[in-house]
Amino acid sequence: MTNEELAEWVTGRTIDEVECLVPDMAGIARGKILPCPKFVKGLGGRELRMPDSVFIQTVTGDYVETSEVASDESLDVYLKPDPDTVRVVPWYPTPVAQVVCDAYYLNDEPVDYAPRAVLRNVVRQFEALGLRPVVAPELEFYLVKKNVDPDYPLEPPIGLSGRQESGRQAYGIEAANEFDPIVEDIYDYCEAALIDVDTLAHEAGAAQLEINFNHGDPMELADQVFLFKRLVRQAALKHGVHATFMAKPHQNQPGSSMHIHQSLIDQKTGRNIFATKAGKDSKQFLNYIGGLQRYLSPSMPLLAPNVNSYRRIARYSDAPINVHWGRDNRTVGLRVPESAPEARRVENRVAGSDANPYLAIAATLACGYLGLTEKLEPQKPVEGDAYRFAFSLPRHQGDALYKFNYAKPLKEVLGERFAKAYIEVKNTEYDLYQQVISSWERENLLLNV
């Protein structure tokens, strides 16, 4: 779609306002809201501006005090709407559109450490090899009772039966139907917003749901996940509950993941290179898995971006603790589902649902890219319970950031400036977290030590 076609799209639907969105490091939607005539008038120009410091803003809303990447004086960058991402915002009573934007400096160079630019850069490196990545995310989330006191534990909401769920109803049809009005609105909103979701299932946690996305282009799928999170929160709010994508919102319930299925297509032949003509695992497929095994651990700050993320990574918690791989094995970090050769793929089960989808997909693909280019050999596939093996993933955010900082090949693929900016943001968040005294500390240390 061109800018002219975008202008026709919004005017033809009598759109009142346009929300111009840009994902920040945490995957939070930042941006500006414009009246439709002003949006149309500004297309192709540089009037839609924001400070570059938006990309070093933390999840708490604070900023990195001294950045090596972003300017101290918060220089202007301008937003360029991506016409192919325009959609109706389905929850407003008046016609409103949303469009995802890319950020550019005033010399027309892209802001290379913005999350969309990072993913685009990784995909282009595959294209230079004549390859096209294909991904399919699976996203878990919880519905929770409205909570206005952050010191109070979250609770499941009241379902149609008038009762709270206690959990462990994986794939339960009646359990999913408890929240049918919310689910129906989610599907209606997805249809209106052109978000291509597939199946929905109830997961193991109390009021925990999972939605699967159909496979496709990495940027398109990252955009869909980014917009889907907004959509789900709004659908839940309509019914008086909260939807959360925290990795571990409940103490005694499973965490929420963002599993990422991935495969590679030869651009000339259109063939999935992960399988040979005879249907066997290809050399490239094994190299790709080797890259995931070597580099997923140092990429954890992008897959598990928050201090809460590491509470999900626990033995026998429905989340992996290492990067072993296996065939149709859900205890490993890297699962190869049973499939026909043309659908041969590997599933990264490490990422949490709290991850920025652009960065989680970029990190996953970057690991596989390094496996291909470095011709890395994987370990033998695991049969049986992978929890019997040792932890190989970082156990907390500080350890993860340390490993990421010293993973030079990974930082080169993702972009050195991005790596610096991301570490700055996450170190700032970690320092802010370290200032908080938790209720556990007050409960167990106040009178005992």
C-alpha positions in Angstrom: 0.0 0.0 0.0 1.3 3.5 -0.9 0.8 6.7 1.1 -1.8 7.7 -1.4 -3.7 4.4 -0.9 -3.3 4.9 2.9 -4.9 8.4 2.6 -7.8 6.9 0.6 -8.2 4.1 3.2 -8.6 6.4 6.2 -10.8 9.0 4.4 -12.9 6.4 2.7 -13.8 5.0 6.2 -14.6 8.4 7.6 -11.9 7.9 10.3 -12.0 10.6 13.0 -8.5 10.0 14.5 -5.4 8.0 13.7 -3.2 6.5 16.4 0.4 6.5 15.2 2.1 3.7 17.2 5.7 2.8 17.7 6.9 -0.1 19.9 9.5 0.8 22.5 12.1 -1.5 24.0 9.5 -3.1 26.3 6.9 -3.5 23.5 4.8 -0.7 25.0 2.9 1.3 22.4 4.2 4.9 22.3 3.3 7.5 19.7 0.8 10.3 18.9 -2.9 10.6 18.1 -3.8 12.8 15.1 -7.1 14.1 13.7 -7.5 12.4 10.3 -7.1 15.5 8.1 -3.8 16.3 9.8 -2.6 12.7 9.5 -3.4 12.7 5.8 -1.8 16.1 5.2 1.4 15.0 6.9 1.9 11.7 5.0 5.3 11.7 3.3 6.6 14.5 5.5 8.6 14.8 8.7 6.0 16.5 10.9 5.2 13.5 13.0 8.1 13.9 15.5 9.1 12.4 18.9 12.3 12.6 20.9 14.8 9.7 20.3 14.8 9.2 24.1 11.5 7.2 23.7 13.7 4.2 22.8 15.6 4.4 26.1 12.5 4.7 28.2 12.1 1.9 30.7 9.0 -0.1 31.5 8.5 2.1 34.5 8.5 5.3 32.4 11.9 6.3 33.6 14.8 7.1 31.3 18.4 6.1 31.0 20.3 9.0 32.6 23.4 8.9 30.5 23.2 7.0 27.2 26.0 6.2 24.8 23.4 5.8 22.0 20.5 8.2 22.4 21.2 11.9 22.5 21.4 13.8 25.8 19.3 16.6 24.4 16.5 14.3 23.2 16.8 15.0 19.5 13.8 14.8 17.3 13.2 11.8 15.1 10.2 11.5 12.8 7.7 8.7 12.5 6.9 7.2 9.1 3.6 5.2 9.1 3.9 1.7 7.5 0.8 1.7 5.2 0.5 -2.1 5.3 -0.1 -2.0 9.1 -3.2 0.3 9.1 -6.2 -1.2 10.8 -9.4 -0.1 12.5 -9.3 0.2 16.3 -12.3 -2.1 17.1 -13.1 -1.0 20.6 -13.9 2.7 20.1 -17.4 3.9 19.5 -16.3 6.3 16.8 -14.1 5.3 13.7 -10.5 5.3 14.8 -7.5 3.9 12.9 -4.2 2.6 14.2 -1.0 2.4 12.2 2.5 1.1 13.2 5.3 3.5 12.4 9.1 3.3 11.9 11.4 6.0 13.3 13.9 8.0 11.3 16.5 10.6 12.0 16.0 14.0 10.3 18.7 12.9 7.8 16.3 10.1 6.8 18.5 7.4 8.3 16.5 4.8 10.3 16.8 4.8 14.1 18.7 1.5 14.0 18.1 0.6 17.7 14.3 0.8 17.4 12.8 -2.7 17.8 11.2 -2.8 14.3 14.5 -1.8 12.7 16.3 -4.5 14.6 14.0 -7.2 13.3 14.1 -5.8 9.8 17.9 -5.9 9.9 18.0 -9.5 11.0 15.5 -10.6 8.2 17.7 -8.8 5.7 20.7 -10.8 6.7 18.7 -14.0 5.9 17.7 -12.4 2.6 21.3 -11.9 1.7 21.7 -15.7 2.0 18.7 -16.2 -0.3 16.4 -17.2 2.6 13.1 -16.1 3.9 12.2 -16.7 7.5 8.7 -17.9 8.4 7.4 -17.7 12.0 4.3 -18.6 14.0 4.0 -17.4 17.6 1.8 -18.9 20.3 0.9 -16.5 23.0 -0.4 -17.3 26.5 -2.0 -14.8 28.9 -4.1 -14.7 32.1 -7.4 -13.1 32.8 -7.3 -11.7 36.4 -9.7 -10.0 38.7 -9.2 -6.2 38.6 -6.4 -5.3 41.0 -5.7 -1.7 42.1 -3.3 -2.6 44.9 0.1 -3.8 43.6 0.9 -5.4 47.0 -2.1 -7.6 46.8 -1.7 -11.0 45.0 -3.7 -11.4 41.7 -6.8 -13.6 41.7 -8.7 -15.3 38.9 -11.8 -13.5 37.8 -15.4 -14.7 38.3 -16.5 -16.7 35.3 -20.0 -17.4 33.9 -20.5 -20.0 36.6 -20.1 -17.4 39.3 -17.0 -19.1 40.7 -13.3 -18.5 40.5 -11.2 -21.1 38.7 -8.7 -23.1 40.8 -6.5 -24.0 37.8 -5.1 -27.2 36.1 -7.9 -27.2 33.4 -5.6 -27.5 30.4 -7.6 -27.8 27.2 -10.8 -27.8 29.2 -13.7 -26.8 26.9 -16.0 -25.8 29.8 -13.2 -23.9 31.5 -12.6 -21.9 28.3 -16.3 -21.3 28.0 -16.3 -19.7 31.4 -14.9 -16.6 29.7 -16.8 -17.0 26.4 -18.0 -13.3 26.3 -14.4 -12.1 26.5 -13.2 -14.7 24.0 -16.0 -13.8 21.5 -15.0 -10.1 21.7 -11.3 -11.1 21.2 -12.2 -12.9 18.0 -14.5 -10.1 16.8 -11.8 -7.5 17.5 -9.2 -9.6 15.7 -11.5 -9.9 12.7 -12.1 -6.2 12.6 -8.4 -5.4 13.1 -7.2 -8.0 10.5 -5.2 -10.0 13.0 -4.9 -13.5 11.7 -5.3 -15.7 14.8 -6.0 -19.5 14.6 -7.0 -21.6 17.6 -7.7 -20.7 21.2 -7.3 -23.1 24.1 -7.5 -23.0 27.9 -4.0 -23.6 29.4 -3.0 -25.1 32.7 -3.3 -22.0 34.9 -6.4 -20.6 36.4 -8.1 -18.5 33.7 -5.0 -18.9 31.5 -5.6 -18.9 27.7 -3.4 -19.4 24.7 -3.9 -18.1 21.2 -2.1 -19.4 18.1 -1.2 -17.2 15.2 -1.0 -18.5 11.6 2.5 -18.7 10.2 3.9 -15.9 8.0 6.4 -13.0 7.6 8.3 -12.2 10.8 7.5 -8.4 10.7 3.8 -9.0 10.0 3.6 -11.5 12.9 5.4 -9.2 15.3 3.0 -6.4 14.3 0.1 -8.7 14.9 1.3 -9.8 18.4 2.1 -6.2 19.3 -1.5 -5.1 18.3 -3.1 -8.3 19.8 -1.8 -7.4 23.3 -3.6 -4.1 23.1 -6.7 -5.7 21.8 -6.9 -8.4 24.5 -6.5 -5.9 27.3 -9.3 -3.8 25.9 -11.6 -6.8 25.4 -11.0 -7.9 29.0 -11.6 -4.4 30.4 -14.9 -4.3 28.6 -16.0 -7.1 30.9 -14.5 -5.7 34.1 -11.3 -7.8 34.3 -7.7 -7.4 33.5 -5.7 -9.4 30.9 -2.0 -9.7 31.7 1.0 -10.9 29.7 3.3 -11.0 32.7 5.5 -14.1 32.5 4.6 -15.2 36.0 1.6 -13.4 37.5 0.6 -16.1 40.1 2.8 -17.7 42.7 1.5 -21.2 42.4 0.4 -21.3 38.7 2.4 -21.9 35.5 3.9 -18.9 33.7 2.9 -17.6 30.3 5.1 -18.2 27.3 5.4 -16.9 23.7 6.5 -20.0 21.8 8.0 -19.1 18.4 7.9 -21.7 15.6 10.3 -20.9 12.8 11.4 -22.3 9.4 13.4 -21.0 6.4 12.3 -20.9 2.8 14.6 -20.8 -0.2 13.7 -17.7 -2.1 14.4 -19.2 -5.5 12.7 -22.6 -5.1 10.1 -21.8 -2.4 11.2 -25.0 -0.6 11.6 -25.4 3.2 15.4 -25.9 3.6 14.9 -27.6 6.9 14.1 -30.9 5.1 15.9 -32.7 2.4 14.1 -33.9 -0.8 13.9 -37.3 0.9 12.1 -35.7 3.9 15.0 -36.1 6.3 16.5 -33.3 8.6 18.8 -31.2 6.4 22.3 -30.1 7.4 21.0 -26.5 7.6 18.3 -27.5 10.0 20.8 -29.1 12.3 23.1 -26.1 12.1 20.2 -23.8 12.8 19.4 -25.8 16.0 23.1 -25.7 16.9 22.9 -21.9 16.7 19.8 -21.8 19.0 21.5 -24.0 21.5 24.7 -21.9 21.6 23.1 -18.4 21.6 19.7 -18.6 23.2 21.1 -18.4 26.7 23.0 -15.1 26.0 19.9 -13.8 24.2 17.7 -14.2 27.3 17.4 -10.5 28.0 15.3 -10.3 24.8 13.3 -13.4 25.5 12.9 -12.9 29.3 13.1 -9.1 29.5 11.9 -8.4 33.1 12.8 -9.4 36.6 9.5 -11.3 36.8 10.4 -13.3 33.7 12.9 -15.5 35.5 10.3 -16.8 38.0 8.7 -18.6 35.0 12.0 -20.5 34.3 11.7 -23.3 36.9 11.9 -27.0 36.9 8.6 -28.8 36.2 6.8 -25.5 35.6 5.7 -26.1 32.0 8.7 -23.9 31.0 12.1 -25.1 29.9 15.3 -24.7 32.0 17.8 -25.5 29.3 18.3 -25.5 25.5 18.2 -29.3 24.8 16.2 -30.2 21.7 13.9 -33.1 21.0 11.2 -34.4 18.7 7.7 -33.6 19.9 9.0 -33.2 23.4 7.5 -30.4 25.5 10.1 -30.6 28.3 13.0 -29.2 26.1 13.7 -25.6 25.2 13.7 -26.5 21.5 10.9 -28.7 20.3 10.7 -30.2 16.8 7.0 -31.0 16.2 6.0 -34.0 14.1 5.2 -32.6 10.7 5.4 -33.2 7.0 8.8 -32.2 5.4 7.3 -29.0 3.9 6.3 -27.9 7.4 9.6 -28.9 9.2 10.2 -26.3 11.9 11.7 -25.8 15.3 9.8 -24.2 18.2 11.6 -21.9 20.7 9.8 -22.6 24.0 12.0 -20.3 26.0 10.5 -16.8 25.4 7.9 -15.4 27.8 4.7 -13.7 26.8 6.0 -10.5 28.4 8.7 -10.2 25.7 8.7 -7.5 23.0 7.6 -9.6 20.0 9.9 -7.8 17.6 12.9 -8.4 19.8 12.0 -12.0 20.7 11.5 -13.0 17.1 14.7 -11.1 16.1 16.7 -12.8 18.8 15.4 -16.2 17.9 16.2 -15.8 14.2 19.6 -14.3 15.0 20.6 -17.4 17.0 19.6 -19.6 14.1 21.4 -17.3 11.6 24.6 -17.7 13.6 24.1 -21.5 13.6 23.9 -21.4 9.8 26.8 -19.1 9.2 29.1 -20.7 11.8 28.0 -24.2 10.8 27.3 -25.2 14.4 26.5 -28.8 15.3 23.7 -29.4 17.8 23.8 -31.9 20.6 22.0 -35.1 20.2 18.2 -34.9 20.6 16.8 -35.7 24.1 14.3 -38.4 24.7 12.3 -38.4 27.8 12.3 -35.8 30.6 14.7 -32.9 29.9 14.1 -31.5 33.4 16.5 -34.2 34.6 19.4 -32.2 33.1 21.0 -29.2 34.6 19.9 -25.5 34.2 21.7 -23.8 31.3 19.5 -20.7 31.1 20.2 -17.7 33.3 18.3 -17.7 36.6 18.0 -13.9 37.0 18.1 -10.7 34.9 21.6 -9.6 36.1 23.2 -12.9 35.0 21.3 -12.7 31.6 22.5 -9.1 30.9 26.1 -10.1 31.7 26.0 -13.0 29.2 24.3 -10.9 26.5 27.0 -8.2 26.9 29.8 -10.7 26.2 28.1 -12.4 23.2 29.8 -10.5 20.5 28.6 -12.5 17.5 25.0 -12.1 18.7 25.3 -8.4 19.2 26.8 -8.0 15.8 23.8 -9.7 14.1 21.3 -7.7 16.2 23.3 -4.4 15.9 25.9 -3.1 18.2 24.1 0.2 18.9 20.9 -1.6 19.7 22.7 -3.9 22.1 24.2 -0.9 23.9 20.9 0.8 24.2 19.0 -2.3 25.3 21.6 -3.0 28.0 21.3 0.6 29.2 17.5 0.3 29.5 17.5 -3.1 31.2 20.3 -2.1 33.7 18.3 1.0 34.6 15.2 -1.2 35.2 17.2 -3.6 37.2 18.7 -0.8 39.4 15.1 0.5 40.0 13.9 -2.9 41.0 16.8 -3.4 43.4 15.5 -0.3 45.4 12.2 -2.1 46.1 11.7 -4.0 49.4 9.3 -6.8 48.8 6.6 -8.2 51.1 8.5 -11.5 51.3 11.5 -9.6 52.8 9.3 -7.9 55.4 7.5 -11.1 56.2 10.5 -13.3 56.7 13.3 -11.0 57.7 11.7 -8.2 59.8 11.8 -10.1 63.1 13.9 -13.1 62.3 17.4 -11.8 61.4 
